Amino acid sequence: MFSWAKPKTTVPAGGEDEADNAGGHFPSAVSGTVTALRENPRKPGRYAVLIEGKSVAIVNAAYLHDSRLAVGKTISEADGERLLVAARKLEAFDRAAAALGRRARSAHELERWLLQRGFDRADVTDAVQRLTEIGAIDDSQFARAFARSRALGKGMSKRRLAQELSRRGVDRQQADAAIAEVLEEESVDERALLEAAARKKLAMLGGQDADTVKRRLYGYLARRGYDANDIAAVLRTVLATYRSDA
């Protein structure tokens, strides 16, 4: 018996995952005789389950073993429901793992990503929990990598780093610890970081009048979360010898 139902999909326009829509369609109920079990040649350990000649779900080898699913076996509606639950959970897990392979994400980011693609919250929670247990998701490690990249590469202040990590759902205590650890490891002084960011931006503003440069530099540094008094002090230093015709 088959009753097909397309899962709800809400995918934001644009971005790296624009074409990465929610997974395959699942029947709302299924029962009958298993006519084939086909392993995906590109994904070893993943098997398509065909019932009465129609592919209804993808499960892993462990599920086949535990449920004793085999060609010729007749499954009831209750068996079919367990099959579909396992398939939905596996798809959420596989999609989450693939997303992490493209770029690192916090647990909160990954949850939101999966929910936007139509996965049920229970399956999302299960997938994130499993990935956390095997170490694929680690918010502390994510926070350290993020802080290192944004502080050294983009000159973000400690305050801005904390704000950005909070937006990504990282616990404040984890975020603060990660930021402090990275700045200590890299021997980063925030005043030096601020001045370096200012000089880097200044090199891109050559040829403009002093007032315009000052205004743009201030806005640039403010967006990186630096204190107004610190910005003013650094601007006095870096603009002391500025020439618009440099």
C-alpha positions as CSV (number, residue, x, y, z in Angstrom):
1,M,0.0,0.0,0.0
2,F,1.4,3.4,-0.9
3,S,0.3,6.9,-0.2
4,W,2.8,9.5,-1.3
5,A,3.3,12.8,0.5
6,K,5.9,15.4,-0.4
7,P,7.6,16.9,2.6
8,K,7.4,20.6,3.2
9,T,10.3,22.5,1.9
10,T,11.4,26.0,2.8
11,V,14.7,26.9,1.2
12,P,16.0,30.4,1.3
13,A,17.0,31.9,-2.0
14,G,20.6,32.3,-2.9
15,G,23.6,31.1,-0.8
16,E,25.8,28.0,-1.1
17,D,23.0,25.6,-0.6
18,E,20.3,27.1,-2.8
19,A,20.0,24.0,-5.0
20,D,20.3,21.6,-2.0
21,N,16.6,21.0,-1.5
22,A,15.0,18.7,1.0
23,G,15.5,15.0,0.4
24,G,13.4,12.4,-1.5
25,H,9.7,11.9,-1.1
26,F,8.5,9.3,1.4
27,P,5.2,7.4,1.3
28,S,3.0,8.2,4.3
29,A,2.4,4.5,4.7
30,V,3.8,1.3,3.2
31,S,3.3,-2.5,3.4
32,G,3.8,-5.4,1.1
33,T,6.5,-7.7,-0.1
34,V,10.1,-6.6,-0.4
35,T,11.1,-7.2,-4.0
36,A,14.7,-5.9,-4.0
37,L,17.4,-4.3,-1.8
38,R,19.8,-2.3,-3.9
39,E,23.0,-0.8,-2.6
40,N,23.9,2.6,-3.8
41,P,27.3,2.2,-5.7
42,R,28.3,5.8,-4.7
43,K,27.3,5.4,-1.1
44,P,28.3,2.0,0.2
45,G,26.1,0.8,3.1
46,R,23.1,2.7,1.8
47,Y,20.3,0.5,0.4
48,A,17.2,1.3,-1.5
49,V,14.2,-0.8,-0.3
50,L,11.8,-1.8,-3.1
51,I,8.4,-3.0,-2.1
52,E,6.2,-4.4,-4.9
53,G,8.8,-3.1,-7.3
54,K,8.7,0.5,-6.1
55,S,11.5,2.2,-4.1
56,V,10.1,3.5,-0.9
57,A,13.1,4.2,1.4
58,I,16.9,4.3,1.9
59,V,18.3,2.6,4.9
60,N,21.7,1.5,6.1
61,A,23.1,-2.0,6.5
62,A,22.6,-1.9,10.3
63,Y,18.9,-1.5,9.9
64,L,18.7,-4.3,7.4
65,H,20.5,-6.6,9.9
66,D,18.5,-5.5,12.9
67,S,15.1,-5.7,11.2
68,R,16.0,-8.8,9.3
69,L,14.7,-7.2,6.2
70,A,15.3,-9.4,3.1
71,V,13.9,-9.9,-0.4
72,G,10.7,-11.9,-0.2
73,K,9.8,-10.7,3.3
74,T,6.3,-9.3,3.7
75,I,6.1,-6.3,6.0
76,S,3.0,-5.0,7.8
77,E,2.0,-1.4,8.1
78,A,3.7,-1.3,11.5
79,D,6.9,-2.7,10.0
80,G,6.6,-0.1,7.2
81,E,6.2,2.7,9.7
82,R,9.4,1.7,11.4
83,L,11.1,1.5,8.0
84,L,10.0,5.0,7.1
85,V,11.1,6.4,10.5
86,A,14.6,4.9,10.0
87,A,14.8,6.2,6.5
88,R,13.8,9.8,7.5
89,K,16.4,9.8,10.3
90,L,19.1,8.4,8.1
91,E,18.4,11.1,5.4
92,A,18.6,13.9,8.0
93,F,21.9,12.4,9.3
94,D,23.3,12.1,5.8
95,R,22.3,15.5,4.7
96,A,23.7,17.0,7.9
97,A,27.0,15.2,7.5
98,A,27.2,16.4,3.9
99,A,26.6,20.0,5.0
100,L,29.4,19.8,7.5
101,G,31.6,18.5,4.8
102,R,31.1,21.8,2.9
103,R,31.9,24.0,5.8
104,A,32.0,23.9,9.6
105,R,28.8,24.8,11.4
106,S,27.7,25.2,15.0
107,A,25.0,22.8,16.3
108,H,22.4,25.6,16.1
109,E,23.3,26.5,12.6
110,L,23.0,22.9,11.5
111,E,19.7,22.5,13.2
112,R,18.3,25.6,11.5
113,W,19.7,24.5,8.1
114,L,17.9,21.1,8.3
115,L,14.7,22.6,9.5
116,Q,14.7,25.1,6.6
117,R,14.9,22.1,4.3
118,G,11.7,20.5,5.6
119,F,13.1,17.9,8.0
120,D,11.1,17.1,11.1
121,R,12.4,18.5,14.4
122,A,12.7,15.1,16.0
123,D,14.8,13.8,13.1
124,V,16.9,17.0,13.2
125,T,17.5,16.6,16.9
126,D,18.5,13.0,16.4
127,A,20.9,13.8,13.6
128,V,22.6,16.6,15.5
129,Q,22.9,14.5,18.6
130,R,24.5,11.6,16.7
131,L,27.0,13.9,15.0
132,T,27.9,15.5,18.3
133,E,28.5,12.1,19.9
134,I,31.0,11.2,17.1
135,G,32.7,14.5,17.3
136,A,31.6,15.8,13.9
137,I,30.0,18.8,15.7
138,D,31.9,20.5,18.4
139,D,30.8,24.1,19.3
140,S,34.0,24.8,21.2
141,Q,36.2,23.8,18.3
142,F,34.0,25.7,15.9
143,A,34.2,28.8,18.0
144,R,38.0,28.6,18.1
145,A,38.3,28.2,14.4
146,F,35.8,31.0,13.8
147,A,37.6,33.4,16.2
148,R,41.0,32.6,14.7
149,S,39.7,33.2,11.1
150,R,37.8,36.4,11.8
151,A,40.3,38.0,14.2
152,L,43.4,37.4,12.1
153,G,41.8,37.5,8.7
154,K,39.2,40.3,9.2
155,G,40.4,42.1,12.2
156,M,37.3,41.6,14.3
157,S,37.2,42.8,17.9
158,K,36.5,40.5,20.8
159,R,33.1,42.1,21.1
160,R,32.2,41.5,17.5
161,L,33.5,37.9,17.7
162,A,31.3,37.3,20.7
163,Q,28.3,38.8,18.8
164,E,28.9,36.7,15.7
165,L,29.3,33.5,17.7
166,S,26.1,34.3,19.6
167,R,24.2,34.7,16.3
168,R,25.4,31.2,15.4
169,G,24.0,29.8,18.7
170,V,27.3,29.2,20.5
171,D,27.0,29.4,24.3
172,R,28.4,32.6,25.7
173,Q,30.8,30.8,28.0
174,Q,32.2,28.6,25.2
175,A,32.5,31.7,22.9
176,D,34.4,33.8,25.5
177,A,36.7,30.9,26.3
178,A,37.4,30.3,22.6
179,I,38.1,33.9,21.9
180,A,40.4,34.3,24.9
181,E,42.3,31.1,24.0
182,V,42.8,32.1,20.3
183,L,44.0,35.6,21.1
184,E,46.4,34.2,23.7
185,E,47.7,31.5,21.4
186,E,48.3,33.9,18.5
187,S,49.7,36.6,20.9
188,V,47.2,39.0,19.6
189,D,46.8,42.4,21.4
190,E,43.4,43.9,20.5
191,R,44.9,47.4,20.1
192,A,47.5,46.0,17.7
193,L,44.7,44.2,15.9
194,L,42.7,47.4,15.6
195,E,45.7,49.3,14.2
196,A,46.5,46.6,11.7
197,A,42.9,46.6,10.5
198,A,43.0,50.3,10.2
199,R,46.2,50.4,8.2
200,K,45.1,47.6,5.9
201,K,41.9,49.5,5.1
202,L,43.7,52.8,4.8
203,A,45.9,51.3,2.0
204,M,42.7,50.7,0.0
205,L,41.5,54.3,0.4
206,G,44.4,56.1,-1.1
207,G,43.7,59.2,-3.2
208,Q,40.6,60.3,-1.3
209,D,40.4,63.4,0.8
210,A,41.3,63.2,4.5
211,D,37.7,63.7,5.8
212,T,36.3,61.0,3.6
213,V,39.1,58.6,4.6
214,K,38.5,59.3,8.2
215,R,34.8,58.7,7.9
216,R,35.1,55.5,6.0
217,L,37.8,54.2,8.3
218,Y,35.7,54.9,11.4
219,G,32.7,53.1,9.9
220,Y,34.8,50.1,8.9
221,L,36.3,49.7,12.4
222,A,33.0,50.4,14.2
223,R,31.4,47.5,12.2
224,R,34.1,45.3,13.5
225,G,33.0,46.0,17.0
226,Y,35.8,48.3,18.3
227,D,35.2,50.8,21.1
228,A,34.7,54.4,19.8
229,N,37.5,55.8,22.0
230,D,39.9,53.2,20.8
231,I,39.0,53.9,17.2
232,A,39.6,57.6,17.6
233,A,43.0,57.0,19.2
234,V,44.1,54.7,16.4
235,L,42.8,57.0,13.7
236,R,45.0,59.8,15.1
237,T,48.0,57.5,14.8
238,V,47.4,56.1,11.3
239,L,46.2,59.3,9.8
240,A,49.0,61.5,11.2
241,T,51.0,61.2,8.0
242,Y,48.2,60.5,5.6
243,R,48.3,62.3,2.3
244,S,45.5,62.2,-0.2
245,D,47.9,62.0,-3.1
246,A,49.8,59.1,-1.6
